[in-house]
């Protein structure tokens, strides 16, 4: 149900069987679960022939929750792929702490860091050179 398409991870909800293993396996906790009922019936719906439904239980964890009649579907961030302006979280962050980066940005920054590290003057390393030459004797 979860595949990688053009570098993006996509979820095919029609293939999801609600096993929740993807959420358990994700080391980042990036996958949560949201349920849907086959029909738009409120959780505490009562019928004349059925006893009153108990109130919905308090949620413990989306990985542990199970409510009869509700199909749990994996939900993950899609970076607001439907919005031309990009992710809403990036636009709305009051401190501008979030930035959307792509592979070229990462490669450029990594290259710059390597260049800065390579050109760093480490000072006087003769102490270390003497220790190494003393060990060789």
Backbone as JSON Lines, residues from 0, in Angstrom:
{"i":0,"aa":"X","n":[0.82,-1.2,0.0],"ca":[0.0,0.0,0.0],"c":[0.86,1.26,0.0]}
{"i":1,"aa":"X","n":[2.12,1.16,0.48],"ca":[3.01,2.32,0.52],"c":[4.13,2.1,-0.49]}
{"i":2,"aa":"X","n":[4.28,3.05,-1.41],"ca":[5.3,2.95,-2.46],"c":[6.04,4.28,-2.6]}
{"i":3,"aa":"X","n":[7.18,4.22,-3.28],"ca":[7.93,5.43,-3.59],"c":[7.73,5.74,-5.07]}
{"i":4,"aa":"X","n":[7.24,6.94,-5.36],"ca":[6.99,7.38,-6.73],"c":[7.7,8.71,-6.93]}
{"i":5,"aa":"X","n":[8.64,8.76,-7.85],"ca":[9.4,9.98,-8.14],"c":[9.99,10.61,-6.87]}
{"i":6,"aa":"X","n":[10.53,9.78,-5.99],"ca":[11.17,10.27,-4.78],"c":[10.21,10.58,-3.64]}
{"i":7,"aa":"X","n":[8.91,10.5,-3.87],"ca":[7.93,10.77,-2.81],"c":[7.28,9.47,-2.37]}
{"i":8,"aa":"X","n":[7.03,9.36,-1.08],"ca":[6.36,8.18,-0.55],"c":[4.86,8.41,-0.64]}
{"i":9,"aa":"X","n":[4.17,7.49,-1.3],"ca":[2.72,7.63,-1.48],"c":[1.99,6.44,-0.88]}
{"i":10,"aa":"X","n":[0.8,6.71,-0.4],"ca":[-0.03,5.68,0.22],"c":[-1.27,5.46,-0.64]}
{"i":11,"aa":"X","n":[-1.48,4.21,-1.04],"ca":[-2.69,3.84,-1.77],"c":[-3.69,3.32,-0.74]}
{"i":12,"aa":"X","n":[-4.66,4.16,-0.37],"ca":[-5.61,3.79,0.69],"c":[-6.44,2.57,0.34]}
{"i":13,"aa":"X","n":[-6.66,2.33,-0.95],"ca":[-7.48,1.18,-1.33],"c":[-6.75,-0.14,-1.07]}
{"i":14,"aa":"X","n":[-5.43,-0.12,-0.96],"ca":[-4.67,-1.34,-0.68],"c":[-4.39,-1.53,0.8]}
{"i":15,"aa":"X","n":[-4.58,-0.49,1.6],"ca":[-4.29,-0.55,3.04],"c":[-5.28,-1.49,3.72]}
{"i":16,"aa":"X","n":[-4.75,-2.45,4.5],"ca":[-5.6,-3.42,5.21],"c":[-5.66,-3.12,6.71]}
{"i":17,"aa":"X","n":[-5.2,-1.96,7.12],"ca":[-5.27,-1.5,8.51],"c":[-4.47,-2.35,9.48]}
{"i":18,"aa":"X","n":[-3.37,-2.94,9.04],"ca":[-2.57,-3.78,9.93],"c":[-1.73,-2.94,10.9]}
{"i":19,"aa":"X","n":[-1.47,-1.69,10.56],"ca":[-0.72,-0.73,11.37],"c":[0.77,-1.05,11.5]}
{"i":20,"aa":"X","n":[1.27,-2.02,10.75],"ca":[2.69,-2.37,10.84],"c":[3.6,-1.25,10.35]}
{"i":21,"aa":"X","n":[3.13,-0.47,9.37],"ca":[3.96,0.63,8.87],"c":[4.18,1.66,9.96]}
{"i":22,"aa":"X","n":[3.15,1.96,10.74],"ca":[3.27,2.92,11.83],"c":[4.16,2.41,12.95]}
{"i":23,"aa":"X","n":[4.1,1.11,13.21],"ca":[4.95,0.51,14.24],"c":[6.41,0.51,13.78]}
{"i":24,"aa":"X","n":[6.64,0.25,12.5],"ca":[8.01,0.14,11.97],"c":[8.67,1.49,11.73]}
{"i":25,"aa":"X","n":[7.89,2.55,11.52],"ca":[8.47,3.86,11.18],"c":[9.3,4.4,12.34]}
{"i":26,"aa":"X","n":[10.63,4.59,12.15],"ca":[11.47,5.05,13.26],"c":[11.25,6.52,13.61]}
{"i":27,"aa":"X","n":[10.53,7.26,12.78],"ca":[10.33,8.69,13.02],"c":[8.95,9.01,13.57]}
{"i":28,"aa":"X","n":[8.07,8.02,13.65],"ca":[6.71,8.29,14.12],"c":[5.93,9.16,13.16]}
{"i":29,"aa":"X","n":[6.28,9.09,11.88],"ca":[5.67,9.96,10.89],"c":[4.34,9.44,10.37]}
{"i":30,"aa":"X","n":[3.98,8.22,10.72],"ca":[2.73,7.65,10.23],"c":[1.76,7.51,11.39]}
{"i":31,"aa":"X","n":[0.6,8.11,11.24],"ca":[-0.46,7.99,12.23],"c":[-1.65,7.34,11.55]}
{"i":32,"aa":"X","n":[-2.7,7.12,12.31],"ca":[-3.87,6.45,11.75],"c":[-5.12,7.24,12.06]}
{"i":33,"aa":"X","n":[-5.97,7.31,11.08],"ca":[-7.25,7.96,11.22],"c":[-8.29,7.01,10.68]}
{"i":34,"aa":"X","n":[-9.39,6.9,11.36],"ca":[-10.4,5.93,10.95],"c":[-11.52,6.54,10.14]}
{"i":35,"aa":"X","n":[-12.2,5.68,9.43],"ca":[-13.39,6.1,8.7],"c":[-14.42,4.99,8.79]}
{"i":36,"aa":"X","n":[-15.66,5.38,8.89],"ca":[-16.74,4.4,8.94],"c":[-17.26,4.17,7.53]}
{"i":37,"aa":"X","n":[-17.82,2.98,7.28],"ca":[-18.39,2.73,5.96],"c":[-19.52,3.7,5.64]}
{"i":38,"aa":"X","n":[-20.27,4.09,6.66],"ca":[-21.35,5.06,6.5],"c":[-21.11,6.21,7.46]}
{"i":39,"aa":"X","n":[-21.7,7.34,7.16],"ca":[-21.53,8.5,8.03],"c":[-22.46,8.37,9.23]}
{"i":40,"aa":"X","n":[-22.07,7.52,10.19],"ca":[-22.87,7.26,11.38],"c":[-22.1,7.78,12.58]}
{"i":41,"aa":"X","n":[-22.71,8.61,13.41],"ca":[-22.01,9.1,14.6],"c":[-21.61,7.96,15.52]}
{"i":42,"aa":"X","n":[-20.55,8.15,16.28],"ca":[-20.03,7.1,17.16],"c":[-21.05,6.65,18.2]}
{"i":43,"aa":"X","n":[-21.89,7.55,18.67],"ca":[-22.86,7.21,19.71],"c":[-24.27,7.08,19.14]}
{"i":44,"aa":"X","n":[-24.39,6.63,17.9],"ca":[-25.71,6.52,17.27],"c":[-26.54,5.45,17.96]}
{"i":45,"aa":"X","n":[-27.81,5.74,18.17],"ca":[-28.73,4.8,18.78],"c":[-29.88,4.52,17.81]}
{"i":46,"aa":"X","n":[-30.36,3.31,17.82],"ca":[-31.54,2.96,17.02],"c":[-32.62,2.47,17.98]}
{"i":47,"aa":"X","n":[-33.88,2.46,17.56],"ca":[-34.95,2.02,18.46],"c":[-34.78,0.59,18.93]}
{"i":48,"aa":"X","n":[-34.12,-0.26,18.15],"ca":[-34.01,-1.68,18.5],"c":[-32.71,-2.01,19.23]}
{"i":49,"aa":"X","n":[-31.82,-1.06,19.35],"ca":[-30.53,-1.33,19.99],"c":[-30.43,-0.55,21.29]}
{"i":50,"aa":"X","n":[-29.74,-1.11,22.27],"ca":[-29.55,-0.35,23.51],"c":[-28.66,0.86,23.24]}
{"i":51,"aa":"X","n":[-28.69,1.85,24.11],"ca":[-27.85,3.03,23.89],"c":[-26.37,2.64,23.77]}
{"i":52,"aa":"X","n":[-25.7,3.27,22.83],"ca":[-24.27,2.99,22.62],"c":[-23.47,3.65,23.73]}
{"i":53,"aa":"X","n":[-22.45,2.96,24.22],"ca":[-21.6,3.58,25.25],"c":[-20.81,4.72,24.63]}
{"i":54,"aa":"X","n":[-20.38,5.66,25.45],"ca":[-19.57,6.74,24.89],"c":[-18.28,6.19,24.3]}
{"i":55,"aa":"X","n":[-17.76,6.89,23.3],"ca":[-16.52,6.46,22.66],"c":[-15.4,6.46,23.69]}
{"i":56,"aa":"X","n":[-14.57,5.42,23.7],"ca":[-13.48,5.37,24.69],"c":[-12.43,6.44,24.42]}
{"i":57,"aa":"X","n":[-11.74,6.82,25.49],"ca":[-10.65,7.78,25.33],"c":[-9.54,7.14,24.51]}
{"i":58,"aa":"X","n":[-8.9,7.93,23.67],"ca":[-7.85,7.41,22.81],"c":[-6.57,7.22,23.62]}
{"i":59,"aa":"X","n":[-5.96,6.08,23.44],"ca":[-4.69,5.78,24.09],"c":[-3.56,6.07,23.12]}
{"i":60,"aa":"X","n":[-3.6,5.45,21.98],"ca":[-2.6,5.6,20.93],"c":[-3.25,5.16,19.63]}
{"i":61,"aa":"X","n":[-2.9,5.84,18.55],"ca":[-3.48,5.43,17.27],"c":[-3.01,4.04,16.87]}
{"i":62,"aa":"X","n":[-1.87,3.6,17.41],"ca":[-1.39,2.26,17.09],"c":[-2.12,1.19,17.91]}
{"i":63,"aa":"X","n":[-2.65,1.55,19.07],"ca":[-3.32,0.59,19.93],"c":[-4.84,0.63,19.8]}
{"i":64,"aa":"X","n":[-5.37,1.76,19.36],"ca":[-6.83,1.91,19.27],"c":[-7.43,0.94,18.28]}
{"i":65,"aa":"X","n":[-8.59,0.44,18.64],"ca":[-9.38,-0.36,17.71],"c":[-10.84,-0.16,18.08]}
{"i":66,"aa":"X","n":[-11.6,0.35,17.15],"ca":[-13.02,0.58,17.37],"c":[-13.77,-0.21,16.32]}
{"i":67,"aa":"X","n":[-14.69,-1.08,16.72],"ca":[-15.44,-1.87,15.74],"c":[-16.14,-0.97,14.73]}
{"i":68,"aa":"X","n":[-16.06,-1.36,13.47],"ca":[-16.73,-0.61,12.41],"c":[-15.92,0.52,11.83]}
{"i":69,"aa":"X","n":[-14.76,0.8,12.41],"ca":[-13.93,1.88,11.89],"c":[-12.69,1.28,11.25]}
{"i":70,"aa":"X","n":[-12.45,1.63,10.01],"ca":[-11.27,1.14,9.28],"c":[-10.15,2.15,9.48]}
{"i":71,"aa":"X","n":[-9.06,1.72,10.09],"ca":[-7.91,2.59,10.32],"c":[-7.11,2.73,9.03]}
{"i":72,"aa":"X","n":[-6.85,3.94,8.62],"ca":[-6.08,4.22,7.41],"c":[-4.82,4.98,7.81]}
{"i":73,"aa":"X","n":[-3.69,4.56,7.27],"ca":[-2.43,5.26,7.53],"c":[-2.52,6.67,6.95]}
{"i":74,"aa":"X","n":[-2.05,7.64,7.73],"ca":[-2.07,9.03,7.3],"c":[-0.67,9.57,7.48]}
{"i":75,"aa":"X","n":[-0.14,10.2,6.45],"ca":[1.18,10.8,6.55],"c":[1.17,12.14,5.84]}
{"i":76,"aa":"X","n":[2.14,12.94,6.13],"ca":[2.23,14.25,5.51],"c":[2.55,14.1,4.03]}
{"i":77,"aa":"X","n":[1.81,14.81,3.19],"ca":[2.09,14.79,1.75],"c":[2.64,16.13,1.28]}
{"i":78,"aa":"X","n":[3.11,16.94,2.24],"ca":[3.67,18.27,1.96],"c":[2.68,19.14,1.18]}
{"i":79,"aa":"X","n":[1.39,18.98,1.48],"ca":[0.32,19.75,0.83],"c":[0.49,19.71,-0.69]}
{"i":80,"aa":"X","n":[0.63,18.51,-1.23],"ca":[0.87,18.36,-2.67],"c":[-0.25,18.95,-3.51]}
{"i":81,"aa":"X","n":[-1.42,19.16,-2.94],"ca":[-2.56,19.73,-3.64],"c":[-2.47,21.25,-3.75]}
{"i":82,"aa":"X","n":[-1.57,21.88,-2.99],"ca":[-1.48,23.33,-2.91],"c":[-0.26,23.83,-3.68]}
{"i":83,"aa":"X","n":[-0.48,24.72,-4.63],"ca":[0.62,25.25,-5.44],"c":[1.61,26.06,-4.61]}
{"i":84,"aa":"X","n":[1.17,26.61,-3.48],"ca":[2.04,27.43,-2.64],"c":[2.94,26.58,-1.75]}
{"i":85,"aa":"X","n":[2.75,25.28,-1.77],"ca":[3.59,24.39,-0.97],"c":[2.99,24.12,0.39]}
{"i":86,"aa":"X","n":[3.78,23.5,1.28],"ca":[3.27,23.11,2.59],"c":[2.79,24.29,3.42]}
{"i":87,"aa":"X","n":[1.61,24.15,4.0],"ca":[1.04,25.21,4.83],"c":[1.88,25.43,6.08]}
{"i":88,"aa":"X","n":[2.47,24.36,6.63],"ca":[3.26,24.51,7.85],"c":[4.46,25.42,7.62]}
{"i":89,"aa":"X","n":[5.08,25.34,6.44],"ca":[6.23,26.19,6.13],"c":[5.78,27.64,6.02]}
{"i":90,"aa":"X","n":[4.65,27.87,5.36],"ca":[4.15,29.24,5.2],"c":[3.71,29.85,6.53]}
{"i":91,"aa":"X","n":[3.12,29.06,7.4],"ca":[2.51,29.58,8.62],"c":[3.45,29.6,9.83]}
{"i":92,"aa":"X","n":[4.6,29.0,9.74],"ca":[5.51,28.94,10.89],"c":[5.88,30.38,11.3]}
{"i":93,"aa":"X","n":[5.53,30.8,12.52],"ca":[5.77,32.2,12.91],"c":[7.25,32.54,13.04]}
{"i":94,"aa":"X","n":[8.1,31.55,13.29],"ca":[9.53,31.83,13.44],"c":[10.34,31.47,12.2]}
{"i":95,"aa":"X","n":[9.66,31.01,11.16],"ca":[10.32,30.6,9.91],"c":[11.36,29.51,10.15]}
{"i":96,"aa":"X","n":[11.06,28.62,11.1],"ca":[11.97,27.52,11.43],"c":[11.89,26.4,10.41]}
{"i":97,"aa":"X","n":[10.81,26.33,9.65],"ca":[10.64,25.26,8.67],"c":[11.02,25.74,7.28]}
{"i":98,"aa":"X","n":[11.75,24.91,6.56],"ca":[12.14,25.21,5.18],"c":[11.95,23.96,4.35]}
{"i":99,"aa":"X","n":[11.45,24.12,3.15],"ca":[11.31,23.0,2.24],"c":[12.57,22.93,1.39]}
{"i":100,"aa":"X","n":[13.27,21.81,1.45],"ca":[14.51,21.66,0.7],"c":[14.36,20.5,-0.28]}
{"i":101,"aa":"X","n":[15.17,20.51,-1.31],"ca":[15.18,19.38,-2.25],"c":[16.61,18.83,-2.32]}
{"i":102,"aa":"X","n":[16.8,17.82,-3.12],"ca":[18.1,17.16,-3.19],"c":[19.21,18.08,-3.65]}
{"i":103,"aa":"X","n":[18.91,19.03,-4.56],"ca":[19.96,19.94,-5.03],"c":[20.39,20.87,-3.9]}
{"i":104,"aa":"X","n":[19.45,21.31,-3.06],"ca":[19.81,22.15,-1.92],"c":[20.72,21.39,-0.96]}
{"i":105,"aa":"X","n":[20.37,20.14,-0.69],"ca":[21.16,19.32,0.23],"c":[22.56,19.1,-0.34]}
{"i":106,"aa":"X","n":[22.66,18.8,-1.63],"ca":[23.96,18.56,-2.26],"c":[24.81,19.83,-2.23]}
{"i":107,"aa":"X","n":[24.19,20.99,-2.49],"ca":[24.92,22.25,-2.49],"c":[25.46,22.57,-1.1]}
{"i":108,"aa":"X","n":[24.63,22.43,-0.07],"ca":[25.06,22.72,1.29],"c":[26.14,21.74,1.74]}
{"i":109,"aa":"X","n":[25.98,20.46,1.4],"ca":[26.99,19.46,1.77],"c":[28.33,19.76,1.12]}
{"i":110,"aa":"X","n":[28.3,20.14,-0.15],"ca":[29.54,20.47,-0.86],"c":[30.21,21.67,-0.2]}
{"i":111,"aa":"X","n":[29.42,22.67,0.16],"ca":[29.98,23.87,0.79],"c":[30.6,23.53,2.15]}
{"i":112,"aa":"X","n":[29.95,22.67,2.92],"ca":[30.51,22.27,4.21],"c":[31.82,21.52,4.04]}
{"i":113,"aa":"X","n":[31.89,20.64,3.01],"ca":[33.14,19.92,2.76],"c":[34.25,20.88,2.36]}
{"i":114,"aa":"X","n":[33.91,21.88,1.53],"ca":[34.92,22.86,1.12],"c":[35.43,23.64,2.33]}
{"i":115,"aa":"X","n":[34.53,24.06,3.21],"ca":[34.94,24.81,4.39],"c":[35.8,23.96,5.31]}
{"i":116,"aa":"X","n":[35.45,22.69,5.46],"ca":[36.22,21.79,6.32],"c":[37.6,21.54,5.73]}
{"i":117,"aa":"X","n":[37.68,21.36,4.41],"ca":[38.95,21.1,3.74],"c":[39.89,22.29,3.86]}
{"i":118,"aa":"X","n":[39.34,23.5,3.81],"ca":[40.16,24.71,3.84],"c":[40.42,25.21,5.26]}
{"i":119,"aa":"X","n":[40.0,24.49,6.27],"ca":[40.18,24.92,7.65],"c":[41.65,24.79,8.05]}
{"i":120,"aa":"X","n":[42.15,25.82,8.7],"ca":[43.51,25.78,9.23],"c":[43.44,25.15,10.61]}
{"i":121,"aa":"X","n":[44.05,24.0,10.78],"ca":[43.99,23.28,12.04],"c":[45.06,23.75,13.02]}
{"i":122,"aa":"X","n":[45.81,24.76,12.67],"ca":[46.82,25.27,13.59],"c":[48.08,24.41,13.55]}
{"i":123,"aa":"X","n":[48.82,24.46,14.64],"ca":[50.08,23.74,14.74],"c":[49.82,22.28,15.1]}
{"i":124,"aa":"X","n":[50.07,21.38,14.16],"ca":[49.86,19.96,14.39],"c":[51.17,19.21,14.64]}
{"i":125,"aa":"X","n":[52.26,19.95,14.9],"ca":[53.56,19.29,15.07],"c":[53.56,18.35,16.27]}
{"i":126,"aa":"X","n":[52.78,18.67,17.31],"ca":[52.71,17.8,18.47],"c":[52.22,16.41,18.07]}
{"i":127,"aa":"X","n":[51.2,16.38,17.24],"ca":[50.67,15.09,16.8],"c":[51.64,14.38,15.86]}
{"i":128,"aa":"X","n":[52.34,15.15,15.03],"ca":[53.3,14.54,14.12],"c":[54.46,13.94,14.89]}
{"i":129,"aa":"X","n":[54.91,14.61,15.96],"ca":[56.0,14.09,16.78],"c":[55.57,12.81,17.5]}
{"i":130,"aa":"X","n":[54.35,12.79,17.99],"ca":[53.86,11.6,18.7],"c":[53.8,10.42,17.75]}
{"i":131,"aa":"X","n":[53.39,10.66,16.53],"ca":[53.3,9.57,15.56],"c":[54.69,9.08,15.17]}
{"i":132,"aa":"X","n":[55.64,10.0,14.99],"ca":[56.99,9.58,14.6],"c":[57.69,8.89,15.77]}
{"i":133,"aa":"X","n":[57.38,9.29,17.02],"ca":[57.95,8.65,18.2],"c":[57.45,7.23,18.37]}
{"i":134,"aa":"X","n":[56.2,6.97,17.99],"ca":[55.63,5.63,18.09],"c":[56.25,4.69,17.07]}
{"i":135,"aa":"X","n":[56.67,5.25,15.94],"ca":[57.21,4.42,14.87],"c":[58.59,3.9,15.22]}
{"i":136,"aa":"X","n":[59.29,4.55,16.13],"ca":[60.66,4.15,16.47],"c":[60.72,2.91,17.27]}
